[in-house]
């Protein structure tokens, strides 16, 4: 992912609408690019900070953004773990089906 694509996806990221592939790329680029981290910080401040200030809530942009990034990393790891479990379950089901069919055909 390049900086232009990252910046075009910031709003989608903040709306929690990135698919897992784009989210992984987004997080990787965030870790690698200081300019894009700064841009996300500014847009996060506008997106989240103004709303909180209007409601009177306190806001620490750096801490809250770091918390959001960690949450997204955990969610991505959870999605990947779920996907691996689902794939393993499908493989087990197919293998069990093949074994049952083999046994049925063998005993006929």
N, CA, C and O atoms as a printed pandas DataFrame, in Angstrom:
     atom_number atom_name residue_name chain_id  residue_number  x_coord  y_coord  z_coord
0              1         N          UNK        A               1    0.855   -1.170    0.000
1              2        CA          UNK        A               1    0.000    0.000    0.000
2              3         C          UNK        A               1    0.902    1.234    0.000
3              4         O          UNK        A               1    1.883    1.302    0.740
4              5         N          UNK        A               2    0.555    2.193   -0.832
5              6        CA          UNK        A               2    1.312    3.439   -0.842
6              7         C          UNK        A               2    0.573    4.504   -0.020
7              8         O          UNK        A               2   -0.544    4.288    0.450
8              9         N          UNK        A               3    1.224    5.643    0.134
9             10        CA          UNK        A               3    0.658    6.711    0.973
10            11         C          UNK        A               3   -0.672    7.234    0.429
11            12         O          UNK        A               3   -1.585    7.533    1.199
12            13         N          UNK        A               4   -0.777    7.342   -0.879
13            14        CA          UNK        A               4   -2.007    7.854   -1.484
14            15         C          UNK        A               4   -3.186    6.938   -1.158
15            16         O          UNK        A               4   -4.261    7.411   -0.788
16            17         N          UNK        A               5   -2.983    5.639   -1.296
17            18        CA          UNK        A               5   -4.058    4.702   -0.987
18            19         C          UNK        A               5   -4.379    4.717    0.511
19            20         O          UNK        A               5   -5.547    4.693    0.899
20            21         N          UNK        A               6   -3.347    4.757    1.342
21            22        CA          UNK        A               6   -3.557    4.821    2.790
22            23         C          UNK        A               6   -4.441    6.010    3.145
23            24         O          UNK        A               6   -5.420    5.871    3.879
24            25         N          UNK        A               7   -4.091    7.165    2.623
25            26        CA          UNK        A               7   -4.839    8.383    2.954
26            27         C          UNK        A               7   -6.263    8.333    2.426
27            28         O          UNK        A               7   -7.177    8.890    3.033
28            29         N          UNK        A               8   -6.449    7.664    1.294
29            30        CA          UNK        A               8   -7.808    7.550    0.759
30            31         C          UNK        A               8   -8.668    6.601    1.600
31            32         O          UNK        A               8   -9.896    6.656    1.540
32            33         N          UNK        A               9   -8.020    5.735    2.382
33            34        CA          UNK        A               9   -8.750    4.754    3.197
34            35         C          UNK        A               9   -8.926    5.165    4.657
35            36         O          UNK        A               9   -9.548    4.436    5.430
36            37         N          UNK        A              10   -8.391    6.315    5.042
37            38        CA          UNK        A              10   -8.475    6.719    6.450
38            39         C          UNK        A              10   -9.925    6.808    6.909
39            40         O          UNK        A              10  -10.270    6.277    7.964
40            41         N          UNK        A              11  -10.757    7.455    6.150
41            42        CA          UNK        A              11  -12.166    7.601    6.553
42            43         C          UNK        A              11  -12.841    6.229    6.645
43            44         O          UNK        A              11  -13.613    5.979    7.571
44            45         N          UNK        A              12  -12.558    5.360    5.706
45            46        CA          UNK        A              12  -13.127    4.014    5.728
46            47         C          UNK        A              12  -12.642    3.267    6.967
47            48         O          UNK        A              12  -13.412    2.550    7.605
48            49         N          UNK        A              13  -11.367    3.437    7.304
49            50        CA          UNK        A              13  -10.826    2.833    8.521
50            51         C          UNK        A              13  -11.545    3.370    9.754
51            52         O          UNK        A              13  -11.966    2.599   10.616
52            53         N          UNK        A              14  -11.685    4.677    9.838
53            54        CA          UNK        A              14  -12.338    5.277   11.001
54            55         C          UNK        A              14  -13.810    4.886   11.105
55            56         O          UNK        A              14  -14.372    4.864   12.200
56            57         N          UNK        A              15  -14.428    4.580    9.976
57            58        CA          UNK        A              15  -15.815    4.100    9.973
58            59         C          UNK        A              15  -15.899    2.601   10.229
59            60         O          UNK        A              15  -16.993    2.036   10.241
60            61         N          UNK        A              16  -14.751    1.948   10.434
61            62        CA          UNK        A              16  -14.650    0.506   10.698
62            63         C          UNK        A              16  -15.241   -0.303    9.537
63            64         O          UNK        A              16  -15.999   -1.251    9.744
64            65         N          UNK        A              17  -14.873    0.097    8.307
65            66        CA          UNK        A              17  -15.444   -0.543    7.130
66            67         C          UNK        A              17  -14.412   -1.214    6.230
67            68         O          UNK        A              17  -14.737   -1.602    5.108
68            69         N          UNK        A              18  -13.180   -1.357    6.697
69            70        CA          UNK        A              18  -12.173   -2.032    5.869
70            71         C          UNK        A              18  -12.323   -3.536    5.994
71            72         O          UNK        A              18  -12.556   -4.061    7.083
72            73         N          UNK        A              19  -12.184   -4.237    4.851
73            74        CA          UNK        A              19  -12.163   -5.692    4.942
74            75         C          UNK        A              19  -10.823   -6.114    5.548
75            76         O          UNK        A              19   -9.906   -5.300    5.662
76            77         N          UNK        A              20  -10.715   -7.366    5.928
77            78        CA          UNK        A              20   -9.529   -7.797    6.666
78            79         C          UNK        A              20   -8.246   -7.671    5.851
79            80         O          UNK        A              20   -7.190   -7.385    6.416
80            81         N          UNK        A              21   -8.312   -7.875    4.548
81            82        CA          UNK        A              21   -7.116   -7.744    3.717
82            83         C          UNK        A              21   -6.633   -6.297    3.705
83            84         O          UNK        A              21   -5.452   -6.032    3.927
84            85         N          UNK        A              22   -7.543   -5.367    3.447
85            86        CA          UNK        A              22   -7.177   -3.944    3.419
86            87         C          UNK        A              22   -6.772   -3.465    4.811
87            88         O          UNK        A              22   -5.868   -2.640    4.940
88            89         N          UNK        A              23   -7.430   -3.975    5.853
89            90        CA          UNK        A              23   -7.067   -3.593    7.214
90            91         C          UNK        A              23   -5.636   -4.017    7.524
91            92         O          UNK        A              23   -4.879   -3.251    8.121
92            93         N          UNK        A              24   -5.263   -5.217    7.129
93            94        CA          UNK        A              24   -3.889   -5.688    7.359
94            95         C          UNK        A              24   -2.893   -4.793    6.624
95            96         O          UNK        A              24   -1.870   -4.413    7.192
96            97         N          UNK        A              25   -3.180   -4.459    5.383
97            98        CA          UNK        A              25   -2.299   -3.574    4.625
98            99         C          UNK        A              25   -2.232   -2.190    5.266
99           100         O          UNK        A              25   -1.163   -1.587    5.361
100          101         N          UNK        A              26   -3.389   -1.699    5.703
101          102        CA          UNK        A              26   -3.472   -0.376    6.327
102          103         C          UNK        A              26   -2.615   -0.335    7.593
103          104         O          UNK        A              26   -1.845    0.604    7.794
104          105         N          UNK        A              27   -2.750   -1.349    8.442
105          106        CA          UNK        A              27   -1.982   -1.395    9.684
106          107         C          UNK        A              27   -0.488   -1.532    9.414
107          108         O          UNK        A              27    0.326   -0.920   10.106
108          109         N          UNK        A              28   -0.122   -2.329    8.416
109          110        CA          UNK        A              28    1.295   -2.472    8.056
110          111         C          UNK        A              28    1.871   -1.136    7.595
111          112         O          UNK        A              28    2.965   -0.752    8.007
112          113         N          UNK        A              29    1.137   -0.436    6.745
113          114        CA          UNK        A              29    1.622    0.852    6.251
114          115         C          UNK        A              29    1.708    1.862    7.392
115          116         O          UNK        A              29    2.653    2.648    7.461
116          117         N          UNK        A              30    0.731    1.840    8.274
117          118        CA          UNK        A              30    0.739    2.727    9.444
118          119         C          UNK        A              30    2.016    2.527   10.255
119          120         O          UNK        A              30    2.631    3.496   10.702
120          121         N          UNK        A              31    2.405    1.296   10.437
121          122        CA          UNK        A              31    3.608    0.989   11.218
122          123         C          UNK        A              31    4.874    1.479   10.525
123          124         O          UNK        A              31    5.857    1.801   11.193
124          125         N          UNK        A              32    4.864    1.538    9.194
125          126        CA          UNK        A              32    6.064    1.850    8.423
126          127         C          UNK        A              32    6.225    3.325    8.049
127          128         O          UNK        A              32    7.338    3.764    7.760
128          129         N          UNK        A              33    5.143    4.089    8.051
129          130        CA          UNK        A              33    5.190    5.431    7.449
130          131         C          UNK        A              33    4.804    6.519    8.461
131          132         O          UNK        A              33    3.648    6.633    8.867
132          133         N          UNK        A              34    5.781    7.290    8.844
133          134        CA          UNK        A              34    5.544    8.355    9.823
134          135         C          UNK        A              34    4.604    9.437    9.283
135          136         O          UNK        A              34    3.762    9.949   10.020
136          137         N          UNK        A              35    4.744    9.785    8.006
137          138        CA          UNK        A              35    3.871   10.803    7.417
138          139         C          UNK        A              35    2.404   10.374    7.472
139          140         O          UNK        A              35    1.525   11.182    7.773
140          141         N          UNK        A              36    2.152    9.114    7.183
141          142        CA          UNK        A              36    0.768    8.627    7.206
142          143         C          UNK        A              36    0.247    8.498    8.634
143          144         O          UNK        A              36   -0.943    8.699    8.874
144          145         N          UNK        A              37    1.119    8.165    9.583
145          146        CA          UNK        A              37    0.704    8.157   10.993
146          147         C          UNK        A              37    0.260    9.555   11.403
147          148         O          UNK        A              37   -0.747    9.722   12.090
148          149         N          UNK        A              38    1.028   10.564   10.971
149          150        CA          UNK        A              38    0.660   11.947   11.286
150          151         C          UNK        A              38   -0.672   12.325   10.647
151          152         O          UNK        A              38   -1.508   12.976   11.274
152          153         N          UNK        A              39   -0.863   11.910    9.395
153          154        CA          UNK        A              39   -2.122   12.220    8.704
154          155         C          UNK        A              39   -3.305   11.540    9.398
155          156         O          UNK        A              39   -4.358   12.151    9.574
156          157         N          UNK        A              40   -3.131   10.283    9.787
157          158        CA          UNK        A              40   -4.209    9.588   10.499
158          159         C          UNK        A              40   -4.496   10.286   11.822
159          160         O          UNK        A              40   -5.656   10.441   12.205
160          161         N          UNK        A              41   -3.460   10.702   12.511
161          162        CA          UNK        A              41   -3.638   11.400   13.791
162          163         C          UNK        A              41   -4.475   12.667   13.608
163          164         O          UNK        A              41   -5.384   12.937   14.393
164          165         N          UNK        A              42   -4.163   13.434   12.574
165          166        CA          UNK        A              42   -4.915   14.672   12.301
166          167         C          UNK        A              42   -6.370   14.358   11.988
167          168         O          UNK        A              42   -7.279   14.981   12.537
168          169         N          UNK        A              43   -6.587   13.387   11.102
169          170        CA          UNK        A              43   -7.967   13.064   10.729
170          171         C          UNK        A              43   -8.728   12.432   11.892
171          172         O          UNK        A              43   -9.928   12.658   12.043
172          173         N          UNK        A              44   -8.041   11.644   12.709
173          174        CA          UNK        A              44   -8.684   11.067   13.893
174          175         C          UNK        A              44   -9.075   12.170   14.868
175          176         O          UNK        A              44  -10.150   12.131   15.467
176          177         N          UNK        A              45   -8.198   13.146   15.020
177          178        CA          UNK        A              45   -8.505   14.274   15.889
178          179         C          UNK        A              45   -9.768   14.992   15.418
179          180         O          UNK        A              45  -10.624   15.352   16.227
180          181         N          UNK        A              46   -9.877   15.192   14.130
181          182        CA          UNK        A              46  -11.069   15.844   13.576
182          183         C          UNK        A              46  -12.290   14.937   13.722
183          184         O          UNK        A              46  -13.348   15.374   14.175
184          185         N          UNK        A              47  -12.133   13.682   13.338
185          186        CA          UNK        A              47  -13.239   12.722   13.316
186          187         C          UNK        A              47  -13.794   12.456   14.719
187          188         O          UNK        A              47  -15.003   12.513   14.940
188          189         N          UNK        A              48  -12.909   12.171   15.646
189          190        CA          UNK        A              48  -13.331   11.745   16.979
190          191         C          UNK        A              48  -13.242   12.879   17.988
191          192         O          UNK        A              48  -14.119   13.027   18.839
192          193         N          UNK        A              49  -12.202   13.667   17.897
193          194        CA          UNK        A              49  -11.946   14.694   18.901
194          195         C          UNK        A              49  -13.002   15.779   18.962
195          196         O          UNK        A              49  -13.432   16.169   20.048
196          197         N          UNK        A              50  -13.422   16.266   17.812
197          198        CA          UNK        A              50  -14.416   17.334   17.808
198          199         C          UNK        A              50  -15.730   16.879   18.438
199          200         O          UNK        A              50  -16.368   17.627   19.179
200          201         N          UNK        A              51  -16.122   15.650   18.134
201          202        CA          UNK        A              51  -17.355   15.114   18.719
202          203         C          UNK        A              51  -17.240   15.021   20.242
203          204         O          UNK        A              51  -18.172   15.375   20.965
204          205         N          UNK        A              52  -16.114   14.553   20.710
205          206        CA          UNK        A              52  -15.924   14.422   22.163
206          207         C          UNK        A              52  -15.843   15.779   22.844
207          208         O          UNK        A              52  -16.365   15.962   23.943
208          209         N          UNK        A              53  -15.192   16.723   22.192
209          210        CA          UNK        A              53  -15.109   18.056   22.784
210          211         C          UNK        A              53  -16.482   18.697   22.897
211          212         O          UNK        A              53  -16.785   19.354   23.893
212          213         N          UNK        A              54  -17.313   18.508   21.882
213          214        CA          UNK        A              54  -18.664   19.057   21.912
214          215         C          UNK        A              54  -19.495   18.430   23.019
215          216         O          UNK        A              54  -20.343   19.098   23.612
216          217         N          UNK        A              55  -19.261   17.154   23.302
217          218        CA          UNK        A              55  -20.033   16.482   24.338
218          219         C          UNK        A              55  -19.423   16.690   25.723
219          220         O          UNK        A              55  -20.011   16.290   26.727
220          221         N          UNK        A              56  -18.252   17.313   25.777
221          222        CA          UNK        A              56  -17.618   17.572   27.059
222          223         C          UNK        A              56  -16.733   16.450   27.562
223          224         O          UNK        A              56  -16.190   16.539   28.663
224          225         N          UNK        A              57  -16.579   15.395   26.774
225          226        CA          UNK        A              57  -15.710   14.292   27.172
226          227         C          UNK        A              57  -14.247   14.693   27.012
227          228         O          UNK        A              57  -13.893   15.484   26.138
228          229         N          UNK        A              58  -13.416   14.136   27.868
229          230        CA          UNK        A              58  -11.987   14.375   27.715
230          231         C          UNK        A              58  -11.472   13.543   26.546
231          232         O          UNK        A              58  -12.065   12.535   26.163
232          233         N          UNK        A              59  -10.357   13.994   25.996
233          234        CA          UNK        A              59   -9.842   13.342   24.797
234          235         C          UNK        A              59   -8.332   13.454   24.774
235          236         O          UNK        A              59   -7.781   14.554   24.812
236          237         N          UNK        A              60   -7.671   12.326   24.712
237          238        CA          UNK        A              60   -6.221   12.266   24.530
238          239         C          UNK        A              60   -5.994   11.585   23.190
239          240         O          UNK        A              60   -6.031   10.358   23.099
240          241         N          UNK        A              61   -5.760   12.370   22.161
241          242        CA          UNK        A              61   -5.715   11.844   20.800
242          243         C          UNK        A              61   -4.671   10.745   20.653
243          244         O          UNK        A              61   -4.929    9.732   20.003
244          245         N          UNK        A              62   -3.506   10.931   21.244
245          246        CA          UNK        A              62   -2.456    9.923   21.078
246          247         C          UNK        A              62   -2.820    8.614   21.769
247          248         O          UNK        A              62   -2.677    7.542   21.181
248          249         N          UNK        A              63   -3.283    8.694   22.996
249          250        CA          UNK        A              63   -3.661    7.472   23.724
250          251         C          UNK        A              63   -4.859    6.799   23.073
251          252         O          UNK        A              63   -4.860    5.583   22.883
252          253         N          UNK        A              64   -5.877    7.578   22.730
253          254        CA          UNK        A              64   -7.082    6.993   22.135
254          255         C          UNK        A              64   -6.804    6.390   20.762
255          256         O          UNK        A              64   -7.358    5.343   20.428
256          257         N          UNK        A              65   -5.957    7.030   19.964
257          258        CA          UNK        A              65   -5.609    6.472   18.660
258          259         C          UNK        A              65   -4.781    5.200   18.830
259          260         O          UNK        A              65   -4.978    4.229   18.100
260          261         N          UNK        A              66   -3.863    5.202   19.784
261          262        CA          UNK        A              66   -3.077    3.989   20.049
262          263         C          UNK        A              66   -3.992    2.848   20.492
263          264         O          UNK        A              66   -3.800    1.703   20.085
264          265         N          UNK        A              67   -4.990    3.162   21.328
265          266        CA          UNK        A              67   -5.960    2.145   21.757
266          267         C          UNK        A              67   -6.755    1.609   20.567
267          268         O          UNK        A              67   -6.994    0.406   20.467
268          269         N          UNK        A              68   -7.160    2.499   19.671
269          270        CA          UNK        A              68   -7.908    2.080   18.483
270          271         C          UNK        A              68   -7.060    1.171   17.601
271          272         O          UNK        A              68   -7.543    0.149   17.113
272          273         N          UNK        A              69   -5.809    1.537   17.398
273          274        CA          UNK        A              69   -4.943    0.716   16.548
274          275         C          UNK        A              69   -4.734   -0.665   17.180
275          276         O          UNK        A              69   -4.743   -1.671   16.471
276          277         N          UNK        A              70   -4.550   -0.724   18.484
277          278        CA          UNK        A              70   -4.375   -2.011   19.155
278          279         C          UNK        A              70   -5.651   -2.848   19.059
279          280         O          UNK        A              70   -5.587   -4.057   18.837
280          281         N          UNK        A              71   -6.799   -2.211   19.224
281          282        CA          UNK        A              71   -8.074   -2.911   19.085
282          283         C          UNK        A              71   -8.219   -3.502   17.689
283          284         O          UNK        A              71   -8.643   -4.648   17.541
284          285         N          UNK        A              72   -7.870   -2.733   16.670
285          286        CA          UNK        A              72   -7.980   -3.225   15.295
286          287         C          UNK        A              72   -7.011   -4.375   15.040
287          288         O          UNK        A              72   -7.350   -5.316   14.323
288          289         N          UNK        A              73   -5.816   -4.312   15.614
289          290        CA          UNK        A              73   -4.872   -5.423   15.469
290          291         C          UNK        A              73   -5.427   -6.692   16.117
291          292         O          UNK        A              73   -5.318   -7.779   15.550
292          293         N          UNK        A              74   -6.020   -6.554   17.299
293          294        CA          UNK        A              74   -6.610   -7.709   17.987
294          295         C          UNK        A              74   -7.776   -8.272   17.187
295          296         O          UNK        A              74   -7.915   -9.488   17.055
296          297         N          UNK        A              75   -8.603   -7.398   16.660
297          298        CA          UNK        A              75   -9.739   -7.858   15.857
298          299         C          UNK        A              75   -9.262   -8.599   14.617
299          300         O          UNK        A              75   -9.840   -9.618   14.241
300          301         N          UNK        A              76   -8.220   -8.096   13.986
301          302        CA          UNK        A              76   -7.676   -8.753   12.798
302          303         C          UNK        A              76   -7.111  -10.120   13.156
303          304         O          UNK        A              76   -7.333  -11.091   12.433
304          305         N          UNK        A              77   -6.377  -10.206   14.273
305          306        CA          UNK        A              77   -5.856  -11.506   14.711
306          307         C          UNK        A              77   -7.014  -12.461   15.006
307          308         O          UNK        A              77   -6.934  -13.645   14.681
308          309         N          UNK        A              78   -8.086  -11.958   15.617
309          310        CA          UNK        A              78   -9.248  -12.792   15.905
310          311         C          UNK        A              78   -9.921  -13.285   14.640
311          312         O          UNK        A              78  -10.332  -14.443   14.558
312          313         N          UNK        A              79  -10.033  -12.411   13.660
313          314        CA          UNK        A              79  -10.628  -12.812   12.380
314          315         C          UNK        A              79   -9.790  -13.892   11.719
315          316         O          UNK        A              79  -10.323  -14.869   11.193
316          317         N          UNK        A              80   -8.476  -13.711   11.749
317          318        CA          UNK        A              80   -7.588  -14.700   11.125
318          319         C          UNK        A              80   -7.657  -16.036   11.858
319          320         O          UNK        A              80   -7.649  -17.091   11.223
320          321         N          UNK        A              81   -7.725  -16.001   13.180
321          322        CA          UNK        A              81   -7.831  -17.246   13.953
322          323         C          UNK        A              81   -9.151  -17.938   13.642
323          324         O          UNK        A              81   -9.189  -19.159   13.487
324          325         N          UNK        A              82  -10.236  -17.168   13.550
325          326        CA          UNK        A              82  -11.539  -17.740   13.231
326          327         C          UNK        A              82  -11.521  -18.378   11.849
327          328         O          UNK        A              82  -12.056  -19.468   11.648
328          329         N          UNK        A              83  -10.894  -17.681   10.894
329          330        CA          UNK        A              83  -10.827  -18.201    9.530
330          331         C          UNK        A              83  -10.056  -19.518    9.492
331          332         O          UNK        A              83  -10.464  -20.458    8.809
332          333         N          UNK        A              84   -8.936  -19.589   10.228
333          334        CA          UNK        A              84   -8.153  -20.820   10.269
334          335         C          UNK        A              84   -8.953  -21.953   10.898
335          336         O          UNK        A              84   -8.885  -23.093   10.439
336          337         N          UNK        A              85   -9.707  -21.643   11.943
337          338        CA          UNK        A              85  -10.543  -22.661   12.584
338          339         C          UNK        A              85  -11.627  -23.146   11.632
339          340         O          UNK        A              85  -11.909  -24.343   11.563
340          341         N          UNK        A              86  -12.229  -22.225   10.904
341          342        CA          UNK        A              86  -13.280  -22.596    9.953
342          343         C          UNK        A              86  -12.714  -23.475    8.834
343          344         O          UNK        A              86  -13.350  -24.448    8.429
344          345         N          UNK        A              87  -11.550  -23.143    8.346
345          346        CA          UNK        A              87  -10.928  -23.950    7.287
346          347         C          UNK        A              87  -10.601  -25.339    7.805
347          348         O          UNK        A              87  -10.848  -26.331    7.119
348          349         N          UNK        A              88  -10.046  -25.421    9.014
349          350        CA          UNK        A              88   -9.727  -26.725    9.599
350          351         C          UNK        A              88  -10.988  -27.555    9.781
351          352         O          UNK        A              88  -10.982  -28.764    9.549
352          353         N          UNK        A              89  -12.060  -26.909   10.194
353          354        CA          UNK        A              89  -13.331  -27.602   10.375
354          355         C          UNK        A              89  -13.854  -28.143    9.037
355          356         O          UNK        A              89  -14.360  -29.264    8.973
356          357         N          UNK        A              90  -13.733  -27.357    7.991
357          358        CA          UNK        A              90  -14.176  -27.808    6.667
358          359         C          UNK        A              90  -13.338  -28.991    6.195
359          360         O          UNK        A              90  -13.875  -29.955    5.650
360          361         N          UNK        A              91  -12.042  -28.922    6.400
361          362        CA          UNK        A              91  -11.166  -30.030    5.999
362          363         C          UNK        A              91  -11.534  -31.295    6.763
363          364         O          UNK        A              91  -11.609  -32.377    6.180
364          365         N          UNK        A              92  -11.762  -31.160    8.062
365          366        CA          UNK        A              92  -12.155  -32.306    8.885
366          367         C          UNK        A              92  -13.469  -32.900    8.391
367          368         O          UNK        A              92  -13.607  -34.120    8.313
368          369         N          UNK        A              93  -14.432  -32.050    8.058
369          370        CA          UNK        A              93  -15.729  -32.518    7.581
370          371         C          UNK        A              93  -15.590  -33.283    6.264
371          372         O          UNK        A              93  -16.180  -34.350    6.095
372          373         N          UNK        A              94  -14.818  -32.743    5.349
373          374        CA          UNK        A              94  -14.614  -33.415    4.063
374          375         C          UNK        A              94  -13.902  -34.747    4.272
375          376         O          UNK        A              94  -14.273  -35.753    3.667
376          377         N          UNK        A              95  -12.877  -34.756    5.127
377          378        CA          UNK        A              95  -12.146  -35.997    5.395
378          379         C          UNK        A              95  -13.068  -37.042    6.020
379          380         O          UNK        A              95  -13.030  -38.212    5.641
380          381         N          UNK        A              96  -13.891  -36.622    6.971
381          382        CA          UNK        A              96  -14.828  -37.553    7.608
382          383         C          UNK        A              96  -15.813  -38.106    6.581
383          384         O          UNK        A              96  -16.117  -39.299    6.587
384          385         N          UNK        A              97  -16.308  -37.246    5.708
385          386        CA          UNK        A              97  -17.232  -37.679    4.667
386          387         C          UNK        A              97  -16.570  -38.719    3.761
387          388         O          UNK        A              97  -17.170  -39.744    3.438
388          389         N          UNK        A              98  -15.338  -38.447    3.357
389          390        CA          UNK        A              98  -14.626  -39.384    2.483
390          391         C          UNK        A              98  -14.388  -40.728    3.175
391          392         O          UNK        A              98  -14.493  -41.778    2.541
392          393         N          UNK        A              99  -14.077  -40.700    4.447
393          394        CA          UNK        A              99  -13.882  -41.947    5.201
394          395         C          UNK        A              99  -15.184  -42.726    5.273
395          396         O          UNK        A              99  -15.197  -43.935    5.041
396          397         N          UNK        A             100  -16.276  -42.049    5.591
397          398        CA          UNK        A             100  -17.577  -42.713    5.674
398          399         C          UNK        A             100  -17.961  -43.303    4.321
399          400         O          UNK        A             100  -18.436  -44.437    4.255
400          401         N          UNK        A             101  -17.763  -42.554    3.253
401          402        CA          UNK        A             101  -18.108  -43.060    1.919
402          403         C          UNK        A             101  -17.237  -44.252    1.550
403          404         O          UNK        A             101  -17.723  -45.194    0.925
404          405         N          UNK        A             102  -15.974  -44.230    1.917
405          406        CA          UNK        A             102  -15.069  -45.342    1.648
406          407         C          UNK        A             102  -15.530  -46.589    2.393
407          408         O          UNK        A             102  -15.549  -47.682    1.827
408          409         N          UNK        A             103  -15.902  -46.428    3.658
409          410        CA          UNK        A             103  -16.383  -47.552    4.468
410          411         C          UNK        A             103  -17.652  -48.097    3.877
411          412         O          UNK        A             103  -17.804  -49.315    3.779
412          413         N          UNK        A             104  -18.570  -47.246    3.480
413          414        CA          UNK        A             104  -19.860  -47.701    2.902
414          415         C          UNK        A             104  -19.592  -48.476    1.610
415          416         O          UNK        A             104  -20.156  -49.551    1.408
416          417         N          UNK        A             105  -18.750  -47.948    0.747
417          418        CA          UNK        A             105  -18.450  -48.620   -0.517
418          419         C          UNK        A             105  -17.707  -49.926   -0.292
419          420         O          UNK        A             105  -17.928  -50.892   -1.022
420          421         N          UNK        A             106  -16.849  -49.971    0.683
421          422        CA          UNK        A             106  -16.085  -51.173    0.965
422          423         C          UNK        A             106  -16.974  -52.306    1.471
423          424         O          UNK        A             106  -16.745  -53.469    1.137
424          425         N          UNK        A             107  -17.977  -51.979    2.265
425          426        CA          UNK        A             107  -18.838  -53.017    2.870
426          427         C          UNK        A             107  -20.061  -53.338    2.031
427          428         O          UNK        A             107  -20.919  -54.097    2.482
428          429         N          UNK        A             108  -20.173  -52.803    0.856
429          430        CA          UNK        A             108  -21.315  -53.147    0.015
430          431         C          UNK        A             108  -21.090  -54.357   -0.791
431          432         O          UNK        A             108  -21.969  -54.767   -1.548
